[in-house]
Amino acid sequence: VGTTTNPWGKQVLTVDEDTVQHTSHNRRKVSTYEITDFATFPFTKNDNDFDEQITGTASATHQPYLGMVQLSVGGTTGDQIIRQTRRVQRYLPGRANEASFSVILDGVSAGIRTRVGLFDALNGAYFEHDGTDYYCVIRRNTASGVVEERTARADWSDDKLDGNGPSGITINYANIQMMVIEYEWYGAGQVEWKFVINNNAHSVHKANHANLHDHTW
């Protein structure tokens, strides 16, 4: 409640009018919420909607009591399991887009690389543990090959979730987590990595591009 009063001398509720857009009639712009795609695994690995690529002794196993798919690798260098949707995720202009994932990263250890996100071999954004540290990564294809913008946990812009950030939360990646990647397209917007804990979305890192780079993300 601000100190501004209306013509009747009553205090009025003030809202942020500086960081939102308005129409020519000074009406605040809003966008509707729409689910464009989703996937669940209550009974199977949902192979109708997902491609799977296995190298070596890796595997993907349905966990019926979790409603999830467990990805595992063996002890041989080069073992790999990749699962991705068959459906390309379309972008909806004029609104922020979100991809959310329920994940348990209990396999992070030396020599094992784990990635989850909205990406393929050439482009996208994802969250990674490379066997040593956690990263927020943007990948883009160029004439010279794939280039990655990798930000280690020590350099995250918002909250490292180590107990010392704004949230005061220490994350346990071995427990189930709800992760969100929010992105603005046009090739120039912001990409944000968040974890939803205690019904609040806690941003860990933001990557801005407009007015900072000479290329699309």
Secondary structure, 3 states (H helix, E strand, C coil): CCCCECCCCCECCCCCCCCCCECCCCCECCCCCCCCCCCCCCCCCCCCCEEEEEECCCEEEEECCCCEEEEECCCCCCCEEEEEECCCCCCCCCCCEEEEEEECCCCCCCCCCEEEEEECCCCEEEEEECCCCEEEEEEEEECCEEEEEEEEHHHCCCCCCECCCCCCCECCCCCCEEEEEEECCCCCCCEEEEEEECCEEEEEEEECCCCCCCCCC
